[in-house]
């Protein structure tokens, strides 16, 4: 029985905690860390079994697998605490990985493992498979309702007004690496795409604010020597955080199930 810890008990963490509490074969929820203690204790009280609320280091010390559901600002602290102990870290923070690429070496030296769950990115398996050959180009266009983008650093720093838009406007064009810095909480999908394919610097990204949308939409175009394909996904927004799609937390749960399942579908 693998012990699982969750760091961050917000939009994603609460969903993952409930799934573990309802049982994922071969796993048990052993500990939680959260920067919002009162809210975390209220959520823990709803679980069927008692779970300890600990610090990041204590969770990393106690658990075999740690699920990162915290803001990107504390990603490095979490990654170093987990990977330096030779544990497994599951995260959807592609942006966090791009900003801390040395953590892969920390994992290698200490026998740890860094697992980037699919998150909201459709077709990650196909991109990874194509990367075993030669990928000529990767382009991604993200379109989101204005309410999902208004708190992004790029929007604030450039004084981009998203109020009362009559039509879609492009608010960013550049590489996936640049996009991950500009929208750290919004384009983890682009960071993951870069990590899976030709790299974040060669992956092209556009971000649009579209007042006519009520879902977070991503379109991906890949041209490789093995295949040429276009993928599109429309993610339903989470009630508590419009910038995060509901499918993101579900992808973490699917990732955890695949770690102990007798049959695993997909790479």
HUCORRA-V584967 format. One record per residue. RES is the residue in one small letter. PSI is psi in radians with two decimals (999 if undefined). Layout:
res psi
RES PSI
RES PSI
This chain:
res psi
x 2.03
x 2.35
x 2.34
x 2.36
x 2.60
x 2.29
x 1.96
x 2.07
x 0.98
x -2.36
x -0.82
x -0.79
x -0.70
x -0.68
x -0.75
x -0.72
x -0.74
x -0.70
x -0.72
x -0.64
x -0.58
x -0.16
x 2.09
x 2.16
x 2.27
x 0.11
x 2.65
x 2.48
x 2.04
x -0.51
x 2.74
x 2.51
x 2.46
x 2.49
x -0.20
x 1.47
x -0.83
x -0.79
x -0.64
x -0.76
x -0.64
x -0.68
x -0.72
x -0.61
x -0.37
x -0.17
x 2.70
x -0.44
x 2.63
x 2.29
x 2.34
x 2.46
x 1.97
x -3.09
x 2.96
x -0.82
x -0.66
x -0.69
x -0.76
x -0.60
x -0.63
x -0.53
x 2.67
x -0.73
x 2.30
x 2.26
x 2.08
x 1.95
x 0.37
x 2.94
x 2.69
x -0.45
x -0.47
x 0.20
x -0.79
x -0.73
x -0.74
x -0.85
x -0.77
x -0.71
x -0.69
x -0.91
x -0.54
x -0.32
x 0.08
x 0.40
x 3.09
x 2.24
x 2.14
x 2.24
x 2.80
x 0.14
x 1.36
x -0.61
x -0.66
x -0.71
x -0.78
x -0.59
x -0.17
x 1.02
x -0.26
x -0.23
x -0.38
x -0.68
x -0.61
x -0.75
x -0.76
x -0.77
x -0.46
x 0.09
x 0.38
x 3.10
x 2.37
x 2.07
x 2.04
x 1.89
x 2.77
x -0.63
x -2.37
x 0.18
x 1.88
x 2.41
x 0.33
x -0.64
x -0.72
x -0.69
x -0.74
x -0.71
x -0.76
x -0.55
x -0.27
x -0.35
x -2.31
x 2.14
x 2.19
x -0.70
x 2.62
x 2.27
x 2.41
x 2.36
x 2.05
x 2.25
x 2.22
x 2.68
x 2.59
x -0.59
x -0.32
x -0.20
x -0.27
x -0.41
x 0.06
x 2.47
x -0.70
x -0.68
x -0.76
x -0.83
x -0.52
x 0.17
x 0.77
x 2.09
x 2.21
x 0.23
x 2.42
x 0.79
x 2.43
x -0.38
x 3.09
x 2.46
x 2.47
x 2.14
x -0.16
x 2.50
x 2.23
x -2.71
x 2.86
x -0.60
x -0.79
x -0.68
x -0.62
x -0.59
x -0.65
x -0.57
x 1.15
x -0.44
x 0.04
x -0.46
x 0.72
x -0.49
x -0.69
x -0.69
x -0.77
x -0.69
x -0.74
x -0.73
x -0.56
x -0.48
x -1.95
x 0.10
x 2.69
x -0.49
x -0.52
x -0.13
x 2.10
x 2.45
x 2.40
x 2.47
x 2.22
x 2.48
x 2.14
x 1.90
x -0.21
x -0.06
x 2.62
x 0.19
x 2.67
x 2.08
x 2.34
x 2.27
x 2.29
x 2.30
x 2.14
x 2.27
x 1.97
x 2.94
x -0.29
x -0.43
x 2.72
x 2.13
x 2.70
x 2.31
x 2.49
x 2.38
x 2.46
x 1.87
x 2.33
x 2.30
x 2.55
x 2.53
x -0.69
x -0.28
x 1.74
x -0.33
x -0.19
x 2.23
x 2.64
x -0.57
x -0.31
x -0.86
x -0.65
x -0.56
x -0.58
x -0.74
x -0.75
x -0.67
x -0.78
x -0.75
x -0.66
x -0.35
x -0.42
x -0.09
x 2.54
x -0.33
x 2.31
x 2.22
x 2.19
x 2.78
x 999
